[in-house]
Amino acid sequence: MTSWPLQDAKARLSELVKRAGSEGPQEIRVHGRPAVIVVSHADYIRLTSPAERLVEFLANSPLKGIDLDLERDRSGERDVTL
């Protein structure tokens, strides 16, 4: 992540915004300390959108509708050597 002193960020705001869109988050520092992060709109939406619920994930699965044989083997005990 690129770090910008506040004065440079103010002087080169257009470049900072373009880089946030093409290279990823940009950090702005005030008095040498991290103050804010500038992110693209797409990254912001991705980070703040609620996660998909498990039910929705399964309903949208490409495996939806496949017939699986889920019968349990009821043949009894097995001999296991330890």
GUTIFI-865768 format. One record per atom (N, C-alpha, C, O): x, y, z; atom name. Coordinates in steps of 0.1 Angstrom, whole numbers. Example, Ala and Ser with C-alpha at 12.3 -4.5 7.8 and 13.67 -1.06 7.14 Angstrom:
% residues 2
<r><u>132</u><v>-57</v><w>78</w><atom>N</atom></r>
<r><u>123</u><v>-45</v><w>78</w><atom>CA</atom></r>
<r><u>132</u><v>-33</v><w>78</w><atom>C</atom></r>
<r><u>142</u><v>-33</v><w>85</w><atom>O</atom></r>
<r><u>128</u><v>-22</v><w>71</w><atom>N</atom></r>
<r><u>137</u><v>-11</v><w>71</w><atom>CA</atom></r>
<r><u>129</u><v>0</v><w>79</w><atom>C</atom></r>
<r><u>134</u><v>11</v><w>80</w><atom>O</atom></r>
% end
This chain:
% residues 82
<r><u>9</u><v>-12</v><w>0</w><atom>N</atom></r>
<r><u>0</u><v>0</v><w>0</w><atom>CA</atom></r>
<r><u>9</u><v>12</v><w>0</w><atom>C</atom></r>
<r><u>19</u><v>13</v><w>8</w><atom>O</atom></r>
<r><u>6</u><v>22</v><w>-8</w><atom>N</atom></r>
<r><u>13</u><v>34</v><w>-9</w><atom>CA</atom></r>
<r><u>9</u><v>43</v><w>2</w><atom>C</atom></r>
<r><u>-3</u><v>44</v><w>6</w><atom>O</atom></r>
<r><u>19</u><v>50</v><w>8</w><atom>N</atom></r>
<r><u>16</u><v>59</v><w>19</w><atom>CA</atom></r>
<r><u>19</u><v>74</v><w>14</w><atom>C</atom></r>
<r><u>30</u><v>76</v><w>8</w><atom>O</atom></r>
<r><u>10</u><v>83</v><w>17</w><atom>N</atom></r>
<r><u>11</u><v>97</v><w>13</w><atom>CA</atom></r>
<r><u>12</u><v>106</v><w>25</w><atom>C</atom></r>
<r><u>3</u><v>105</v><w>34</w><atom>O</atom></r>
<r><u>21</u><v>115</v><w>26</w><atom>N</atom></r>
<r><u>20</u><v>126</v><w>36</w><atom>CA</atom></r>
<r><u>8</u><v>134</v><w>32</w><atom>C</atom></r>
<r><u>5</u><v>136</v><w>21</w><atom>O</atom></r>
<r><u>2</u><v>140</v><w>42</w><atom>N</atom></r>
<r><u>-10</u><v>148</v><w>40</w><atom>CA</atom></r>
<r><u>-8</u><v>159</v><w>29</w><atom>C</atom></r>
<r><u>-16</u><v>161</v><w>20</w><atom>O</atom></r>
<r><u>3</u><v>166</v><w>30</w><atom>N</atom></r>
<r><u>6</u><v>177</v><w>21</w><atom>CA</atom></r>
<r><u>7</u><v>172</v><w>6</w><atom>C</atom></r>
<r><u>2</u><v>178</v><w>-3</w><atom>O</atom></r>
<r><u>13</u><v>160</v><w>4</w><atom>N</atom></r>
<r><u>14</u><v>154</v><w>-9</w><atom>CA</atom></r>
<r><u>1</u><v>150</v><w>-14</w><atom>C</atom></r>
<r><u>-3</u><v>151</v><w>-26</w><atom>O</atom></r>
<r><u>-7</u><v>144</v><w>-5</w><atom>N</atom></r>
<r><u>-21</u><v>139</v><w>-8</w><atom>CA</atom></r>
<r><u>-29</u><v>151</v><w>-13</w><atom>C</atom></r>
<r><u>-37</u><v>150</v><w>-23</w><atom>O</atom></r>
<r><u>-28</u><v>162</v><w>-6</w><atom>N</atom></r>
<r><u>-36</u><v>174</v><w>-10</w><atom>CA</atom></r>
<r><u>-32</u><v>179</v><w>-23</w><atom>C</atom></r>
<r><u>-40</u><v>183</v><w>-32</w><atom>O</atom></r>
<r><u>-19</u><v>180</v><w>-26</w><atom>N</atom></r>
<r><u>-13</u><v>185</v><w>-38</w><atom>CA</atom></r>
<r><u>-15</u><v>176</v><w>-50</w><atom>C</atom></r>
<r><u>-16</u><v>181</v><w>-61</w><atom>O</atom></r>
<r><u>-16</u><v>163</v><w>-48</w><atom>N</atom></r>
<r><u>-18</u><v>154</v><w>-59</w><atom>CA</atom></r>
<r><u>-30</u><v>145</v><w>-57</w><atom>C</atom></r>
<r><u>-29</u><v>133</v><w>-60</w><atom>O</atom></r>
<r><u>-41</u><v>151</v><w>-53</w><atom>N</atom></r>
<r><u>-53</u><v>144</v><w>-50</w><atom>CA</atom></r>
<r><u>-58</u><v>135</v><w>-62</w><atom>C</atom></r>
<r><u>-62</u><v>124</v><w>-61</w><atom>O</atom></r>
<r><u>-58</u><v>141</v><w>-74</w><atom>N</atom></r>
<r><u>-62</u><v>134</v><w>-86</w><atom>CA</atom></r>
<r><u>-54</u><v>121</v><w>-88</w><atom>C</atom></r>
<r><u>-60</u><v>110</v><w>-91</w><atom>O</atom></r>
<r><u>-41</u><v>122</v><w>-86</w><atom>N</atom></r>
<r><u>-32</u><v>110</v><w>-88</w><atom>CA</atom></r>
<r><u>-36</u><v>100</v><w>-77</w><atom>C</atom></r>
<r><u>-36</u><v>88</v><w>-80</w><atom>O</atom></r>
<r><u>-37</u><v>104</v><w>-65</w><atom>N</atom></r>
<r><u>-41</u><v>96</v><w>-54</w><atom>CA</atom></r>
<r><u>-54</u><v>88</v><w>-56</w><atom>C</atom></r>
<r><u>-54</u><v>76</v><w>-54</w><atom>O</atom></r>
<r><u>-64</u><v>95</v><w>-61</w><atom>N</atom></r>
<r><u>-77</u><v>88</v><w>-64</w><atom>CA</atom></r>
<r><u>-75</u><v>78</v><w>-76</w><atom>C</atom></r>
<r><u>-81</u><v>67</v><w>-75</w><atom>O</atom></r>
<r><u>-68</u><v>82</v><w>-86</w><atom>N</atom></r>
<r><u>-66</u><v>72</v><w>-97</w><atom>CA</atom></r>
<r><u>-58</u><v>60</v><w>-92</w><atom>C</atom></r>
<r><u>-61</u><v>49</v><w>-96</w><atom>O</atom></r>
<r><u>-48</u><v>62</v><w>-84</w><atom>N</atom></r>
<r><u>-41</u><v>50</v><w>-79</w><atom>CA</atom></r>
<r><u>-49</u><v>42</v><w>-69</w><atom>C</atom></r>
<r><u>-47</u><v>29</v><w>-69</w><atom>O</atom></r>
<r><u>-58</u><v>48</v><w>-62</w><atom>N</atom></r>
<r><u>-67</u><v>40</v><w>-54</w><atom>CA</atom></r>
<r><u>-76</u><v>31</v><w>-62</w><atom>C</atom></r>
<r><u>-79</u><v>19</v><w>-58</w><atom>O</atom></r>
<r><u>-80</u><v>35</v><w>-74</w><atom>N</atom></r>
<r><u>-87</u><v>27</v><w>-83</w><atom>CA</atom></r>
<r><u>-80</u><v>17</v><w>-90</w><atom>C</atom></r>
<r><u>-85</u><v>6</v><w>-93</w><atom>O</atom></r>
<r><u>-67</u><v>20</v><w>-94</w><atom>N</atom></r>
<r><u>-59</u><v>10</v><w>-102</w><atom>CA</atom></r>
<r><u>-50</u><v>1</v><w>-93</w><atom>C</atom></r>
<r><u>-47</u><v>-10</v><w>-97</w><atom>O</atom></r>
<r><u>-44</u><v>7</v><w>-82</w><atom>N</atom></r>
<r><u>-34</u><v>-1</v><w>-75</w><atom>CA</atom></r>
<r><u>-39</u><v>-6</v><w>-61</w><atom>C</atom></r>
<r><u>-33</u><v>-15</v><w>-55</w><atom>O</atom></r>
<r><u>-50</u><v>0</v><w>-57</w><atom>N</atom></r>
<r><u>-56</u><v>-5</v><w>-44</w><atom>CA</atom></r>
<r><u>-55</u><v>6</v><w>-33</w><atom>C</atom></r>
<r><u>-52</u><v>18</v><w>-37</w><atom>O</atom></r>
<r><u>-58</u><v>3</v><w>-21</w><atom>N</atom></r>
<r><u>-59</u><v>13</v><w>-10</w><atom>CA</atom></r>
<r><u>-47</u><v>22</v><w>-9</w><atom>C</atom></r>
<r><u>-35</u><v>17</v><w>-11</w><atom>O</atom></r>
<r><u>-49</u><v>35</v><w>-6</w><atom>N</atom></r>
<r><u>-38</u><v>45</v><w>-4</w><atom>CA</atom></r>
<r><u>-39</u><v>50</v><w>10</w><atom>C</atom></r>
<r><u>-50</u><v>55</v><w>14</w><atom>O</atom></r>
<r><u>-28</u><v>50</v><w>17</w><atom>N</atom></r>
<r><u>-28</u><v>55</v><w>31</w><atom>CA</atom></r>
<r><u>-24</u><v>70</v><w>31</w><atom>C</atom></r>
<r><u>-14</u><v>74</v><w>24</w><atom>O</atom></r>
<r><u>-31</u><v>78</v><w>39</w><atom>N</atom></r>
<r><u>-27</u><v>92</v><w>41</w><atom>CA</atom></r>
<r><u>-22</u><v>93</v><w>55</w><atom>C</atom></r>
<r><u>-29</u><v>89</v><w>65</w><atom>O</atom></r>
<r><u>-10</u><v>99</v><w>57</w><atom>N</atom></r>
<r><u>-4</u><v>101</v><w>70</w><atom>CA</atom></r>
<r><u>-5</u><v>116</v><w>75</w><atom>C</atom></r>
<r><u>-2</u><v>125</v><w>66</w><atom>O</atom></r>
<r><u>-7</u><v>118</v><w>87</w><atom>N</atom></r>
<r><u>-7</u><v>131</v><w>93</w><atom>CA</atom></r>
<r><u>3</u><v>131</v><w>104</w><atom>C</atom></r>
<r><u>2</u><v>123</v><w>113</w><atom>O</atom></r>
<r><u>13</u><v>140</v><w>103</w><atom>N</atom></r>
<r><u>24</u><v>140</v><w>113</w><atom>CA</atom></r>
<r><u>31</u><v>126</v><w>114</w><atom>C</atom></r>
<r><u>35</u><v>122</v><w>125</w><atom>O</atom></r>
<r><u>32</u><v>119</v><w>103</w><atom>N</atom></r>
<r><u>39</u><v>107</v><w>102</w><atom>CA</atom></r>
<r><u>31</u><v>95</v><w>107</w><atom>C</atom></r>
<r><u>36</u><v>83</v><w>107</w><atom>O</atom></r>
<r><u>19</u><v>97</v><w>111</w><atom>N</atom></r>
<r><u>10</u><v>86</v><w>116</w><atom>CA</atom></r>
<r><u>-1</u><v>83</v><w>106</w><atom>C</atom></r>
<r><u>-7</u><v>93</v><w>101</w><atom>O</atom></r>
<r><u>-5</u><v>71</v><w>105</w><atom>N</atom></r>
<r><u>-16</u><v>67</v><w>96</w><atom>CA</atom></r>
<r><u>-29</u><v>74</v><w>101</w><atom>C</atom></r>
<r><u>-32</u><v>74</v><w>113</w><atom>O</atom></r>
<r><u>-36</u><v>81</v><w>91</w><atom>N</atom></r>
<r><u>-48</u><v>88</v><w>95</w><atom>CA</atom></r>
<r><u>-60</u><v>82</v><w>88</w><atom>C</atom></r>
<r><u>-70</u><v>79</v><w>94</w><atom>O</atom></r>
<r><u>-59</u><v>81</v><w>75</w><atom>N</atom></r>
<r><u>-71</u><v>76</v><w>67</w><atom>CA</atom></r>
<r><u>-66</u><v>67</v><w>56</w><atom>C</atom></r>
<r><u>-54</u><v>67</v><w>52</w><atom>O</atom></r>
<r><u>-75</u><v>59</v><w>51</w><atom>N</atom></r>
<r><u>-72</u><v>50</v><w>39</w><atom>CA</atom></r>
<r><u>-82</u><v>54</v><w>28</w><atom>C</atom></r>
<r><u>-94</u><v>55</v><w>31</w><atom>O</atom></r>
<r><u>-77</u><v>57</v><w>16</w><atom>N</atom></r>
<r><u>-86</u><v>60</v><w>5</w><atom>CA</atom></r>
<r><u>-87</u><v>47</v><w>-3</w><atom>C</atom></r>
<r><u>-77</u><v>41</v><w>-8</w><atom>O</atom></r>
<r><u>-100</u><v>43</v><w>-6</w><atom>N</atom></r>
<r><u>-102</u><v>31</v><w>-14</w><atom>CA</atom></r>
<r><u>-112</u><v>34</v><w>-25</w><atom>C</atom></r>
<r><u>-119</u><v>44</v><w>-25</w><atom>O</atom></r>
<r><u>-111</u><v>26</v><w>-35</w><atom>N</atom></r>
<r><u>-121</u><v>28</v><w>-47</w><atom>CA</atom></r>
<r><u>-135</u><v>25</v><w>-42</w><atom>C</atom></r>
<r><u>-137</u><v>19</v><w>-32</w><atom>O</atom></r>
<r><u>-144</u><v>30</v><w>-50</w><atom>N</atom></r>
<r><u>-158</u><v>28</v><w>-47</w><atom>CA</atom></r>
<r><u>-161</u><v>13</v><w>-48</w><atom>C</atom></r>
<r><u>-169</u><v>8</v><w>-39</w><atom>O</atom></r>
<r><u>-156</u><v>6</v><w>-57</w><atom>N</atom></r>
<r><u>-158</u><v>-9</v><w>-59</w><atom>CA</atom></r>
<r><u>-153</u><v>-16</v><w>-46</w><atom>C</atom></r>
<r><u>-160</u><v>-25</v><w>-41</w><atom>O</atom></r>
<r><u>-141</u><v>-13</v><w>-41</w><atom>N</atom></r>
<r><u>-136</u><v>-19</v><w>-29</w><atom>CA</atom></r>
<r><u>-145</u><v>-16</v><w>-17</w><atom>C</atom></r>
<r><u>-147</u><v>-24</v><w>-9</w><atom>O</atom></r>
<r><u>-149</u><v>-3</v><w>-16</w><atom>N</atom></r>
<r><u>-158</u><v>1</v><w>-5</w><atom>CA</atom></r>
<r><u>-171</u><v>-8</v><w>-5</w><atom>C</atom></r>
<r><u>-175</u><v>-13</v><w>6</w><atom>O</atom></r>
<r><u>-177</u><v>-9</v><w>-16</w><atom>N</atom></r>
<r><u>-190</u><v>-17</v><w>-17</w><atom>CA</atom></r>
<r><u>-187</u><v>-31</v><w>-13</w><atom>C</atom></r>
<r><u>-195</u><v>-37</v><w>-6</w><atom>O</atom></r>
<r><u>-176</u><v>-37</v><w>-18</w><atom>N</atom></r>
<r><u>-173</u><v>-51</v><w>-15</w><atom>CA</atom></r>
<r><u>-170</u><v>-53</v><w>0</w><atom>C</atom></r>
<r><u>-175</u><v>-63</v><w>6</w><atom>O</atom></r>
<r><u>-164</u><v>-43</v><w>6</w><atom>N</atom></r>
<r><u>-160</u><v>-44</v><w>20</w><atom>CA</atom></r>
<r><u>-172</u><v>-42</v><w>29</w><atom>C</atom></r>
<r><u>-173</u><v>-47</v><w>40</w><atom>O</atom></r>
<r><u>-182</u><v>-34</v><w>25</w><atom>N</atom></r>
<r><u>-193</u><v>-30</v><w>34</w><atom>CA</atom></r>
<r><u>-206</u><v>-38</v><w>31</w><atom>C</atom></r>
<r><u>-215</u><v>-37</v><w>39</w><atom>O</atom></r>
<r><u>-206</u><v>-46</v><w>20</w><atom>N</atom></r>
<r><u>-218</u><v>-54</v><w>17</w><atom>CA</atom></r>
<r><u>-219</u><v>-65</v><w>27</w><atom>C</atom></r>
<r><u>-209</u><v>-71</v><w>30</w><atom>O</atom></r>
<r><u>-231</u><v>-68</v><w>31</w><atom>N</atom></r>
<r><u>-232</u><v>-80</v><w>40</w><atom>CA</atom></r>
<r><u>-228</u><v>-93</v><w>33</w><atom>C</atom></r>
<r><u>-231</u><v>-94</v><w>21</w><atom>O</atom></r>
<r><u>-223</u><v>-102</v><w>41</w><atom>N</atom></r>
<r><u>-219</u><v>-115</v><w>35</w><atom>CA</atom></r>
<r><u>-231</u><v>-123</v><w>31</w><atom>C</atom></r>
<r><u>-242</u><v>-122</v><w>37</w><atom>O</atom></r>
<r><u>-230</u><v>-131</v><w>21</w><atom>N</atom></r>
<r><u>-241</u><v>-140</v><w>17</w><atom>CA</atom></r>
<r><u>-243</u><v>-150</v><w>27</w><atom>C</atom></r>
<r><u>-234</u><v>-156</v><w>33</w><atom>O</atom></r>
<r><u>-256</u><v>-152</v><w>30</w><atom>N</atom></r>
<r><u>-260</u><v>-162</v><w>40</w><atom>CA</atom></r>
<r><u>-258</u><v>-176</v><w>34</w><atom>C</atom></r>
<r><u>-258</u><v>-178</v><w>22</w><atom>O</atom></r>
<r><u>-256</u><v>-186</v><w>43</w><atom>N</atom></r>
<r><u>-253</u><v>-200</v><w>38</w><atom>CA</atom></r>
<r><u>-265</u><v>-205</v><w>30</w><atom>C</atom></r>
<r><u>-263</u><v>-212</v><w>20</w><atom>O</atom></r>
<r><u>-277</u><v>-202</v><w>34</w><atom>N</atom></r>
<r><u>-289</u><v>-206</v><w>26</w><atom>CA</atom></r>
<r><u>-288</u><v>-201</v><w>12</w><atom>C</atom></r>
<r><u>-291</u><v>-208</v><w>2</w><atom>O</atom></r>
<r><u>-285</u><v>-188</v><w>10</w><atom>N</atom></r>
<r><u>-284</u><v>-182</v><w>-3</w><atom>CA</atom></r>
<r><u>-272</u><v>-188</v><w>-11</w><atom>C</atom></r>
<r><u>-274</u><v>-190</v><w>-23</w><atom>O</atom></r>
<r><u>-261</u><v>-190</v><w>-4</w><atom>N</atom></r>
<r><u>-250</u><v>-196</v><w>-11</w><atom>CA</atom></r>
<r><u>-253</u><v>-210</v><w>-17</w><atom>C</atom></r>
<r><u>-250</u><v>-213</v><w>-28</w><atom>O</atom></r>
<r><u>-260</u><v>-218</v><w>-9</w><atom>N</atom></r>
<r><u>-264</u><v>-231</v><w>-13</w><atom>CA</atom></r>
<r><u>-274</u><v>-231</v><w>-24</w><atom>C</atom></r>
<r><u>-274</u><v>-239</v><w>-34</w><atom>O</atom></r>
<r><u>-283</u><v>-221</v><w>-23</w><atom>N</atom></r>
<r><u>-294</u><v>-220</v><w>-33</w><atom>CA</atom></r>
<r><u>-288</u><v>-215</v><w>-47</w><atom>C</atom></r>
<r><u>-293</u><v>-219</v><w>-57</w><atom>O</atom></r>
<r><u>-277</u><v>-208</v><w>-47</w><atom>N</atom></r>
<r><u>-270</u><v>-203</v><w>-59</w><atom>CA</atom></r>
<r><u>-259</u><v>-212</v><w>-63</w><atom>C</atom></r>
<r><u>-252</u><v>-209</v><w>-73</w><atom>O</atom></r>
<r><u>-257</u><v>-224</v><w>-57</w><atom>N</atom></r>
<r><u>-246</u><v>-233</v><w>-60</w><atom>CA</atom></r>
<r><u>-248</u><v>-239</v><w>-74</w><atom>C</atom></r>
<r><u>-259</u><v>-242</v><w>-78</w><atom>O</atom></r>
<r><u>-237</u><v>-240</v><w>-81</w><atom>N</atom></r>
<r><u>-237</u><v>-246</v><w>-95</w><atom>CA</atom></r>
<r><u>-241</u><v>-261</v><w>-93</w><atom>C</atom></r>
<r><u>-244</u><v>-267</v><w>-103</w><atom>O</atom></r>
<r><u>-240</u><v>-267</v><w>-82</w><atom>N</atom></r>
<r><u>-243</u><v>-281</v><w>-79</w><atom>CA</atom></r>
<r><u>-258</u><v>-283</v><w>-76</w><atom>C</atom></r>
<r><u>-263</u><v>-294</v><w>-74</w><atom>O</atom></r>
<r><u>-266</u><v>-272</v><w>-76</w><atom>N</atom></r>
<r><u>-280</u><v>-273</v><w>-72</w><atom>CA</atom></r>
<r><u>-287</u><v>-282</v><w>-83</w><atom>C</atom></r>
<r><u>-285</u><v>-281</v><w>-95</w><atom>O</atom></r>
<r><u>-295</u><v>-291</v><w>-77</w><atom>N</atom></r>
<r><u>-303</u><v>-300</v><w>-86</w><atom>CA</atom></r>
<r><u>-296</u><v>-313</v><w>-89</w><atom>C</atom></r>
<r><u>-302</u><v>-322</v><w>-95</w><atom>O</atom></r>
<r><u>-284</u><v>-315</v><w>-85</w><atom>N</atom></r>
<r><u>-277</u><v>-328</v><w>-88</w><atom>CA</atom></r>
<r><u>-282</u><v>-338</v><w>-78</w><atom>C</atom></r>
<r><u>-283</u><v>-335</v><w>-66</w><atom>O</atom></r>
<r><u>-286</u><v>-350</v><w>-83</w><atom>N</atom></r>
<r><u>-291</u><v>-360</v><w>-75</w><atom>CA</atom></r>
<r><u>-280</u><v>-368</v><w>-68</w><atom>C</atom></r>
<r><u>-272</u><v>-375</v><w>-75</w><atom>O</atom></r>
<r><u>-279</u><v>-367</v><w>-55</w><atom>N</atom></r>
<r><u>-268</u><v>-374</v><w>-48</w><atom>CA</atom></r>
<r><u>-274</u><v>-386</v><w>-41</w><atom>C</atom></r>
<r><u>-285</u><v>-386</v><w>-35</w><atom>O</atom></r>
<r><u>-267</u><v>-397</v><w>-41</w><atom>N</atom></r>
<r><u>-271</u><v>-409</v><w>-33</w><atom>CA</atom></r>
<r><u>-265</u><v>-408</v><w>-19</w><atom>C</atom></r>
<r><u>-253</u><v>-410</v><w>-17</w><atom>O</atom></r>
<r><u>-274</u><v>-404</v><w>-10</w><atom>N</atom></r>
<r><u>-269</u><v>-402</v><w>4</w><atom>CA</atom></r>
<r><u>-274</u><v>-412</v><w>14</w><atom>C</atom></r>
<r><u>-275</u><v>-410</v><w>26</w><atom>O</atom></r>
<r><u>-276</u><v>-424</v><w>9</w><atom>N</atom></r>
<r><u>-280</u><v>-435</v><w>17</w><atom>CA</atom></r>
<r><u>-269</u><v>-440</v><w>26</w><atom>C</atom></r>
<r><u>-257</u><v>-441</v><w>21</w><atom>O</atom></r>
<r><u>-271</u><v>-443</v><w>38</w><atom>N</atom></r>
<r><u>-261</u><v>-447</v><w>48</w><atom>CA</atom></r>
<r><u>-259</u><v>-462</v><w>47</w><atom>C</atom></r>
<r><u>-269</u><v>-470</v><w>45</w><atom>O</atom></r>
<r><u>-246</u><v>-466</v><w>48</w><atom>N</atom></r>
<r><u>-243</u><v>-480</v><w>48</w><atom>CA</atom></r>
<r><u>-247</u><v>-486</v><w>62</w><atom>C</atom></r>
<r><u>-241</u><v>-482</v><w>72</w><atom>O</atom></r>
<r><u>-256</u><v>-495</v><w>62</w><atom>N</atom></r>
<r><u>-261</u><v>-500</v><w>75</w><atom>CA</atom></r>
<r><u>-257</u><v>-515</v><w>76</w><atom>C</atom></r>
<r><u>-264</u><v>-523</v><w>82</w><atom>O</atom></r>
<r><u>-245</u><v>-519</v><w>71</w><atom>N</atom></r>
<r><u>-241</u><v>-532</v><w>71</w><atom>CA</atom></r>
<r><u>-235</u><v>-537</v><w>85</w><atom>C</atom></r>
<r><u>-231</u><v>-548</v><w>86</w><atom>O</atom></r>
<r><u>-235</u><v>-528</v><w>95</w><atom>N</atom></r>
<r><u>-230</u><v>-533</v><w>108</w><atom>CA</atom></r>
<r><u>-216</u><v>-528</v><w>111</w><atom>C</atom></r>
<r><u>-211</u><v>-519</v><w>105</w><atom>O</atom></r>
<r><u>-210</u><v>-535</v><w>120</w><atom>N</atom></r>
<r><u>-197</u><v>-532</v><w>125</w><atom>CA</atom></r>
<r><u>-186</u><v>-536</v><w>115</w><atom>C</atom></r>
<r><u>-188</u><v>-545</v><w>107</w><atom>O</atom></r>
<r><u>-175</u><v>-529</v><w>116</w><atom>N</atom></r>
<r><u>-163</u><v>-532</v><w>107</w><atom>CA</atom></r>
<r><u>-152</u><v>-536</v><w>117</w><atom>C</atom></r>
<r><u>-150</u><v>-530</v><w>128</w><atom>O</atom></r>
<r><u>-143</u><v>-545</v><w>112</w><atom>N</atom></r>
<r><u>-131</u><v>-548</v><w>120</w><atom>CA</atom></r>
<r><u>-121</u><v>-538</v><w>117</w><atom>C</atom></r>
<r><u>-118</u><v>-535</v><w>105</w><atom>O</atom></r>
<r><u>-115</u><v>-532</v><w>127</w><atom>N</atom></r>
<r><u>-105</u><v>-522</v><w>126</w><atom>CA</atom></r>
<r><u>-92</u><v>-527</v><w>133</w><atom>C</atom></r>
<r><u>-93</u><v>-530</v><w>145</w><atom>O</atom></r>
<r><u>-81</u><v>-527</v><w>126</w><atom>N</atom></r>
<r><u>-68</u><v>-530</v><w>133</w><atom>CA</atom></r>
<r><u>-61</u><v>-517</v><w>137</w><atom>C</atom></r>
<r><u>-59</u><v>-508</v><w>129</w><atom>O</atom></r>
<r><u>-58</u><v>-517</v><w>149</w><atom>N</atom></r>
<r><u>-51</u><v>-505</v><w>155</w><atom>CA</atom></r>
<r><u>-36</u><v>-508</v><w>157</w><atom>C</atom></r>
<r><u>-29</u><v>-499</v><w>161</w><atom>O</atom></r>
% end
